[in-house]
Amino acid sequence: MTLNPELDRFALVLAGTARSWRNKLDQRLKPLGLSQAKWRVLLYLAKDGDGLMQRELAERLSVEGPTVVRLLDRMTADGWIQRRESPSDRRVKTVHMTPKARRTVERIETVASQLRAELFADIPRTELLACLDVLKRIQQKAENV
């Protein structure tokens, strides 16, 4: 029995919105030869710095180590990334974008920006700011619980 059905509905809508948004972006990026898993890796490398450790990527993607290793194996074979031994610890592998990936990240960002513009076209700025404020507060609480 739910004491507050709005909270349950909020959680479902939030998760569903994120899933729908990712799926739509995934659909638009398919012609570039990228699955959702692959474009997310490239965006994390572009945003968080080329040369992330495999372990750090796994954490950001919320996947287990063996899963990220298989993904990175495919991305290496497809020419998206290179893995290198860390200069400070040979057991650690760092992940680096290839020139092909760097060029493609610009296209990913363009497609993502166009999609965002479409999704937010009819949303008044005041409503968007209120929504952002609520989501930030929920996120902070979730991180501190």
N, CA, C and O of each residue as an XYZ file, in Angstrom:
580
protein
N       0.844     -1.191      0.000
C       0.000      0.000      0.000
C       0.882      1.245      0.000
O       1.784      1.373      0.828
N       0.624      2.145     -0.912
C       1.399      3.363     -1.040
C       0.742      4.480     -0.253
O      -0.458      4.732     -0.369
N       1.561      5.141      0.550
C       1.055      6.263      1.330
C       0.950      7.529      0.490
O       0.102      8.384      0.745
N       1.817      7.643     -0.514
C       1.814      8.836     -1.338
C       1.979      8.437     -2.803
O       3.103      8.315     -3.289
N       0.864      8.235     -3.509
C       0.951      7.773     -4.899
C       1.664      8.757     -5.829
O       2.207      8.348     -6.855
N       1.670     10.051     -5.483
C       2.367     11.026     -6.321
C       3.868     10.767     -6.342
O       4.519     10.953     -7.370
N       4.418     10.336     -5.205
C       5.854     10.048     -5.148
C       6.194      8.837     -6.017
O       7.209      8.838     -6.714
N       5.353      7.812     -5.980
C       5.569      6.648     -6.840
C       5.488      7.064     -8.311
O       6.325      6.680     -9.127
N       4.481      7.843     -8.624
C       4.301      8.298    -10.005
C       5.475      9.153    -10.458
O       5.932      9.037    -11.595
N       5.966     10.016     -9.560
C       7.105     10.872     -9.889
C       8.314     10.020    -10.260
O       8.970     10.273    -11.270
N       8.605      9.015     -9.446
C       9.759      8.146     -9.707
C       9.622      7.435    -11.050
O      10.593      7.327    -11.800
N       8.426      6.954    -11.351
C       8.199      6.261    -12.625
C       8.324      7.200    -13.816
O       8.907      6.842    -14.839
N       7.776      8.399    -13.681
C       7.850      9.375    -14.776
C       9.298      9.824    -14.983
O       9.747      9.960    -16.121
N      10.026     10.053    -13.895
C      11.421     10.470    -14.010
C      12.253      9.404    -14.727
O      13.002      9.716    -15.652
N      12.120      8.163    -14.303
C      12.860      7.065    -14.938
C      12.431      6.889    -16.395
O      13.269      6.684    -17.274
N      11.136      6.970    -16.644
C      10.624      6.827    -18.004
C      11.080      7.947    -18.920
O      11.373      7.715    -20.093
N      11.141      9.159    -18.390
C      11.609     10.304    -19.173
C      13.068     10.119    -19.565
O      13.440     10.324    -20.721
N      13.886      9.734    -18.606
C      15.314      9.505    -18.895
C      15.485      8.406    -19.941
O      16.289      8.541    -20.864
N      14.736      7.333    -19.796
C      14.824      6.210    -20.745
C      14.380      6.650    -22.140
O      15.052      6.346    -23.125
N      13.258      7.360    -22.233
C      12.758      7.818    -23.531
C      13.743      8.763    -24.207
O      13.976      8.668    -25.412
N      14.315      9.664    -23.440
C      15.268     10.631    -23.966
C      16.511      9.908    -24.507
O      16.957     10.178    -25.622
N      17.068      8.980    -23.695
C      18.237      8.214    -24.147
C      17.917      7.393    -25.387
O      18.724      7.327    -26.315
N      16.740      6.765    -25.407
C      16.358      5.940    -26.557
C      16.215      6.774    -27.830
O      16.619      6.338    -28.908
N      15.641      7.971    -27.706
C      15.493      8.845    -28.872
C      16.867      9.290    -29.376
O      17.113      9.313    -30.582
N      17.749      9.640    -28.458
C      19.102     10.026    -28.867
C      19.828      8.837    -29.495
O      20.529      8.983    -30.496
N      19.653      7.670    -28.900
C      20.255      6.449    -29.436
C      19.798      6.214    -30.876
O      20.601      5.878    -31.746
N      18.519      6.394    -31.111
C      17.934      6.219    -32.443
C      18.582      7.181    -33.457
O      18.873      6.799    -34.590
N      18.796      8.412    -33.034
C      19.366      9.416    -33.935
C      20.871      9.237    -34.152
O      21.420      9.714    -35.145
N      21.535      8.548    -33.221
C      22.979      8.346    -33.352
C      23.339      7.026    -34.027
O      24.500      6.803    -34.372
N      22.356      6.154    -34.216
C      22.610      4.861    -34.873
C      23.322      5.022    -36.211
O      24.240      4.252    -36.494
N      22.934      6.007    -37.067
C      23.621      6.155    -38.354
C      25.132      6.412    -38.226
O      25.879      6.193    -39.179
N      25.580      6.876    -37.051
C      27.009      7.095    -36.832
C      27.725      5.808    -36.435
O      28.942      5.803    -36.254
N      26.970      4.718    -36.300
C      27.563      3.445    -35.911
C      27.772      3.323    -34.412
O      28.643      2.582    -33.957
N      26.977      4.046    -33.651
C      27.141      4.057    -32.197
C      25.906      3.540    -31.486
O      24.785      3.968    -31.757
N      26.133      2.619    -30.579
C      25.072      2.194    -29.672
C      25.075      3.165    -28.492
O      25.988      3.977    -28.341
N      24.043      3.069    -27.666
C      23.960      3.922    -26.486
C      25.183      3.745    -25.596
O      25.738      4.725    -25.100
N      25.600      2.515    -25.396
C      26.764      2.250    -24.545
C      28.009      2.947    -25.103
O      28.788      3.529    -24.348
N      28.192      2.887    -26.413
C      29.381      3.477    -27.030
C      29.358      4.998    -26.979
O      30.361      5.616    -26.623
N      28.224      5.616    -27.331
C      28.225      7.076    -27.313
C      28.340      7.622    -25.902
O      28.879      8.709    -25.695
N      27.835      6.869    -24.926
C      27.999      7.319    -23.535
C      29.467      7.302    -23.124
O      29.927      8.219    -22.444
N      30.211      6.268    -23.529
C      31.651      6.216    -23.233
C      32.349      7.423    -23.855
O      33.149      8.087    -23.195
N      32.052      7.706    -25.116
C      32.708      8.828    -25.786
C      32.380     10.157    -25.109
O      33.254     11.012    -24.961
N      31.134     10.330    -24.701
C      30.772     11.586    -24.033
C      31.454     11.717    -22.673
O      31.875     12.811    -22.297
N      31.569     10.611    -21.930
C      32.291     10.685    -20.653
C      33.755     11.018    -20.879
O      34.324     11.815    -20.134
N      34.378     10.425    -21.894
C      35.783     10.737    -22.179
C      35.936     12.192    -22.593
O      36.891     12.856    -22.189
N      35.006     12.692    -23.392
C      35.071     14.084    -23.837
C      34.850     15.046    -22.670
O      35.509     16.082    -22.572
N      33.920     14.693    -21.792
C      33.553     15.585    -20.686
C      34.532     15.492    -19.516
O      34.950     16.511    -18.967
N      34.893     14.270    -19.140
C      35.684     14.059    -17.922
C      37.179     13.937    -18.173
O      37.962     13.793    -17.235
N      37.567     13.994    -19.417
C      38.995     13.966    -19.729
C      39.432     12.663    -20.343
O      39.202     11.582    -19.800
N      40.053     12.787    -21.463
C      40.631     11.642    -22.135
C      41.651     11.010    -21.192
O      42.414     11.720    -20.536
N      41.668      9.712    -21.122
C      42.618      9.030    -20.253
C      42.017      8.555    -18.948
O      42.744      8.289    -17.991
N      40.692      8.443    -18.897
C      40.056      7.886    -17.701
C      40.466      6.427    -17.541
O      40.714      5.727    -18.522
N      40.534      5.986    -16.305
C      40.797      4.576    -16.046
C      39.543      3.761    -16.355
O      38.424      4.257    -16.222
N      39.734      2.512    -16.767
C      38.600      1.639    -17.066
C      37.654      1.572    -15.878
O      36.435      1.586    -16.054
N      38.196      1.500    -14.680
C      37.388      1.426    -13.462
C      36.506      2.666    -13.313
O      35.342      2.565    -12.924
N      37.070      3.839    -13.625
C      36.302      5.080    -13.539
C      35.159      5.091    -14.555
O      34.054      5.542    -14.252
N      35.429      4.597    -15.748
C      34.368      4.522    -16.759
C      33.256      3.586    -16.309
O      32.075      3.898    -16.469
N      33.623      2.452    -15.753
C      32.619      1.499    -15.275
C      31.718      2.162    -14.230
O      30.501      1.979    -14.251
N      32.310      2.924    -13.328
C      31.528      3.619    -12.297
C      30.574      4.626    -12.928
O      29.398      4.676    -12.569
N      31.069      5.421    -13.859
C      30.227      6.438    -14.493
C      29.080      5.809    -15.287
O      27.973      6.346    -15.328
N      29.360      4.664    -15.916
C      28.340      3.981    -16.716
C      27.412      3.115    -15.860
O      26.403      2.606    -16.349
N      27.762      2.953    -14.577
C      27.007      2.094    -13.646
C      26.958      0.654    -14.133
O      25.905      0.016    -14.133
N      28.131      0.150    -14.554
C      28.245     -1.246    -14.965
C      29.424     -1.880    -14.236
O      30.280     -1.194    -13.677
N      29.442     -3.197    -14.257
C      30.536     -3.940    -13.627
C      31.778     -3.897    -14.516
O      31.687     -3.658    -15.720
N      32.931     -4.130    -13.906
C      34.198     -4.122    -14.620
C      34.235     -5.009    -15.855
O      34.633     -4.546    -16.924
N      33.825     -6.296    -15.736
C      33.867     -7.166    -16.922
C      32.985     -6.665    -18.060
O      33.318     -6.860    -19.229
N      31.881     -6.031    -17.739
C      30.989     -5.487    -18.769
C      31.679     -4.366    -19.526
O      31.614     -4.311    -20.754
N      32.343     -3.469    -18.799
C      33.024     -2.354    -19.466
C      34.210     -2.868    -20.279
O      34.522     -2.307    -21.329
N      34.873     -3.916    -19.817
C      36.000     -4.475    -20.574
C      35.524     -4.994    -21.926
O      36.164     -4.736    -22.945
N      34.416     -5.718    -21.946
C      33.879     -6.226    -23.216
C      33.480     -5.073    -24.143
O      33.750     -5.112    -25.343
N      32.843     -4.060    -23.581
C      32.455     -2.887    -24.371
C      33.689     -2.208    -24.956
O      33.713     -1.871    -26.140
N      34.706     -2.009    -24.135
C      35.916     -1.341    -24.606
C      36.667     -2.194    -25.628
O      37.314     -1.655    -26.526
N      36.588     -3.510    -25.500
C      37.174     -4.392    -26.518
C      36.529     -4.129    -27.877
O      37.219     -4.006    -28.889
N      35.189     -4.043    -27.887
C      34.477     -3.773    -29.145
C      34.817     -2.389    -29.691
O      35.009     -2.220    -30.895
N      34.890     -1.404    -28.804
C      35.183     -0.044    -29.238
C      36.613      0.080    -29.775
O      36.872      0.847    -30.703
N      37.524     -0.673    -29.188
C      38.902     -0.692    -29.693
C      38.931     -1.306    -31.082
O      39.562     -0.766    -31.991
N      38.252     -2.428    -31.250
C      38.203     -3.106    -32.547
C      37.560     -2.222    -33.623
O      37.928     -2.295    -34.795
N      36.604     -1.392    -33.218
C      35.912     -0.509    -34.166
C      36.650      0.814    -34.403
O      36.206      1.635    -35.205
N      37.767      1.018    -33.713
C      38.567      2.221    -33.930
C      38.120      3.461    -33.181
O      38.514      4.571    -33.539
N      37.290      3.293    -32.129
C      36.800      4.447    -31.370
C      37.767      4.868    -30.268
O      37.918      6.057    -29.986
N      38.419      3.890    -29.649
C      39.274      4.182    -28.496
C      40.574      3.397    -28.586
O      40.720      2.465    -29.376
N      41.513      3.818    -27.739
C      42.748      3.070    -27.501
C      42.881      2.919    -25.995
O      42.518      3.814    -25.231
N      43.413      1.763    -25.577
C      43.717      1.573    -24.159
C      45.224      1.557    -24.004
O      45.949      0.979    -24.814
N      45.676      2.204    -22.946
C      47.113      2.275    -22.681
C      47.382      1.925    -21.230
O      46.528      2.096    -20.360
N      48.583      1.433    -20.991
C      48.994      1.199    -19.610
C      49.218      2.544    -18.945
O      49.734      3.481    -19.554
N      48.822      2.620    -17.692
C      49.065      3.834    -16.930
C      50.568      3.963    -16.684
O      51.231      2.974    -16.373
N      51.109      5.176    -16.822
C      52.544      5.353    -16.563
C      52.921      5.067    -15.110
O      54.067      4.722    -14.821
N      51.964      5.209    -14.199
C      52.259      5.015    -12.778
C      51.969      3.603    -12.283
O      52.463      3.209    -11.227
N      51.168      2.825    -13.037
C      50.808      1.475    -12.597
C      50.445      0.632    -13.818
O      49.399      0.843    -14.432
N      51.302     -0.314    -14.168
C      51.096     -1.116    -15.379
C      49.829     -1.972    -15.320
O      49.341     -2.422    -16.357
N      49.299     -2.199    -14.131
C      48.072     -3.001    -14.004
C      46.842     -2.205    -14.407
O      45.788     -2.781    -14.681
N      46.970     -0.896    -14.444
C      45.846     -0.008    -14.725
C      45.863      0.382    -16.203
O      46.905      0.730    -16.759
N      44.685      0.316    -16.824
C      44.535      0.740    -18.217
C      43.775      2.058    -18.255
O      42.783      2.240    -17.549
N      44.260      2.977    -19.093
C      43.545      4.221    -19.317
C      42.932      4.172    -20.712
O      43.441      3.496    -21.606
N      41.840      4.895    -20.881
C      41.080      4.860    -22.130
C      41.196      6.223    -22.801
O      41.008      7.264    -22.172
N      41.513      6.189    -24.108
C      41.746      7.413    -24.867
C      40.953      7.372    -26.165
O      40.837      6.322    -26.796
N      40.411      8.511    -26.558
C      39.678      8.602    -27.819
C      40.653      8.644    -28.990
O      41.748      9.196    -28.889
N      40.233      8.053    -30.094
C      40.982      8.152    -31.341
C      40.549      9.427    -32.062
O      39.550     10.037    -31.682
N      41.283      9.839    -33.093
C      40.834     10.999    -33.876
C      39.420     10.795    -34.434
O      38.637     11.744    -34.487
N      39.091      9.580    -34.846
C      37.745      9.271    -35.334
C      36.708      9.605    -34.254
O      35.671     10.202    -34.544
N      36.994      9.221    -33.028
C      36.064      9.473    -31.917
C      35.931     10.967    -31.645
O      34.833     11.465    -31.398
N      37.054     11.678    -31.691
C      37.008     13.129    -31.430
C      36.119     13.843    -32.452
O      35.329     14.718    -32.096
N      36.255     13.465    -33.708
C      35.411     14.070    -34.746
C      33.937     13.718    -34.518
O      33.052     14.548    -34.726
N      33.692     12.502    -34.098
C      32.327     12.030    -33.914
C      31.661     12.665    -32.699
O      30.448     12.877    -32.701
N      32.439     12.971    -31.663
C      31.871     13.611    -30.469
C      31.217     14.936    -30.842
O      30.167     15.282    -30.300
N      31.817     15.670    -31.747
C      31.206     16.937    -32.185
C      29.835     16.675    -32.819
O      28.894     17.434    -32.592
N      29.723     15.624    -33.596
C      28.443     15.281    -34.225
C      27.437     14.818    -33.175
O      26.257     15.160    -33.249
N      27.902     14.044    -32.203
C      27.025     13.591    -31.116
C      26.452     14.804    -30.398
O      25.250     14.875    -30.141
N      27.318     15.755    -30.078
C      26.876     16.945    -29.346
C      25.886     17.771    -30.169
O      24.954     18.352    -29.614
N      26.082     17.826    -31.478
C      25.156     18.551    -32.346
C      23.788     17.881    -32.352
O      22.762     18.546    -32.207
N      23.779     16.566    -32.519
C      22.516     15.815    -32.522
C      21.823     15.940    -31.170
O      20.611     16.148    -31.109
N      22.592     15.814    -30.079
C      22.024     15.927    -28.731
C      21.445     17.318    -28.491
O      20.383     17.458    -27.884
N      22.138     18.332    -28.963
C      21.664     19.708    -28.807
C      20.359     19.928    -29.576
O      19.442     20.579    -29.074
N      20.279     19.390    -30.783
C      19.047     19.511    -31.575
C      17.880     18.813    -30.874
O      16.768     19.340    -30.833
N      18.137     17.637    -30.329
C      17.084     16.910    -29.616
C      16.630     17.693    -28.383
O      15.432     17.821    -28.132
N      17.584     18.212    -27.620
C      17.220     19.018    -26.441
C      16.336     20.185    -26.843
O      15.334     20.468    -26.187
N      16.707     20.862    -27.920
C      15.915     22.008    -28.386
C      14.484     21.588    -28.703
O      13.539     22.308    -28.380
N      14.322     20.431    -29.333
C      12.983     19.922    -29.643
C      12.206     19.591    -28.376
O      11.031     19.937    -28.252
N      12.864     18.922    -27.443
C      12.179     18.473    -26.230
C      11.760     19.633    -25.327
O      10.730     19.563    -24.656
N      12.559     20.692    -25.314
C      12.282     21.808    -24.414
C      11.602     22.987    -25.108
O      11.388     24.026    -24.484
N      11.263     22.843    -26.377
C      10.722     23.951    -27.165
C       9.498     24.603    -26.530
O       9.376     25.827    -26.571
N       8.606     23.837    -25.955
C       7.360     24.384    -25.422
C       7.352     24.514    -23.900
O       6.305     24.757    -23.301
N       8.501     24.354    -23.286
C       8.583     24.425    -21.826
C       8.994     25.840    -21.422
O      10.086     26.285    -21.774
N       8.143     26.550    -20.693
C       8.522     27.892    -20.237
C       9.754     27.838    -19.329
O       9.916     26.910    -18.537
N      10.609     28.837    -19.457
C      11.858     28.881    -18.691
C      11.596     28.787    -17.185
O      12.335     28.103    -16.477
N      10.576     29.449    -16.693
C      10.300     29.422    -15.252
C       9.972     27.999    -14.782
O      10.386     27.588    -13.698
N       9.234     27.259    -15.594
C       8.915     25.868    -15.230
C      10.163     25.000    -15.268
O      10.355     24.143    -14.406
N      11.002     25.219    -16.257
C      12.245     24.460    -16.350
C      13.134     24.724    -15.140
O      13.686     23.789    -14.560
N      13.274     25.982    -14.758
C      14.096     26.325    -13.595
C      13.533     25.727    -12.309
O      14.296     25.267    -11.460
N      12.220     25.727    -12.155
C      11.601     25.118    -10.975
C      11.860     23.615    -10.960
O      12.177     23.044     -9.916
N      11.726     22.989    -12.103
C      11.980     21.556    -12.205
C      13.435     21.237    -11.857
O      13.706     20.301    -11.104
N      14.364     22.013    -12.405
C      15.781     21.817    -12.102
C      16.058     21.951    -10.612
O      16.817     21.167    -10.042
N      15.447     22.940     -9.988
C      15.641     23.147     -8.555
C      15.174     21.928     -7.763
O      15.878     21.460     -6.868
N      14.005     21.423     -8.085
C      13.471     20.252     -7.382
C      14.373     19.038     -7.610
O      14.697     18.321     -6.663
N      14.775     18.807     -8.851
C      15.620     17.649     -9.146
C      16.973     17.737     -8.442
O      17.478     16.727     -7.951
N      17.564     18.926     -8.387
C      18.845     19.098     -7.682
C      18.688     18.778     -6.199
O      19.547     18.130     -5.602
N      17.591     19.234     -5.611
C      17.366     18.978     -4.182
C      17.173     17.483     -3.922
O      17.689     16.951     -2.939
N      16.436     16.812     -4.796
C      16.238     15.370     -4.645
C      17.572     14.648     -4.799
O      17.882     13.736     -4.033
N      18.357     15.056     -5.790
C      19.658     14.433     -6.016
C      20.566     14.602     -4.797
O      21.209     13.643     -4.369
N      20.623     15.799     -4.241
C      21.461     16.051     -3.052
C      21.022     15.178     -1.882
O      21.857     14.616     -1.173
N      19.721     15.066     -1.684
C      19.224     14.224     -0.595
C      19.576     12.757     -0.839
O      19.987     12.051      0.081
N      19.413     12.309     -2.068
C      19.723     10.916     -2.397
C      21.199     10.613     -2.167
O      21.545      9.522     -1.712
N      22.066     11.566     -2.475
C      23.498     11.358     -2.279
C      23.901     11.388     -0.812
O      24.948     10.857     -0.441
N      23.075     12.007      0.022
C      23.427     12.152      1.442
C      22.638     11.238      2.382
O      22.870     11.247      3.591
N      21.727     10.468      1.847
C      20.916      9.588      2.706
C      21.765      8.413      3.146
O      21.286      7.544      3.875
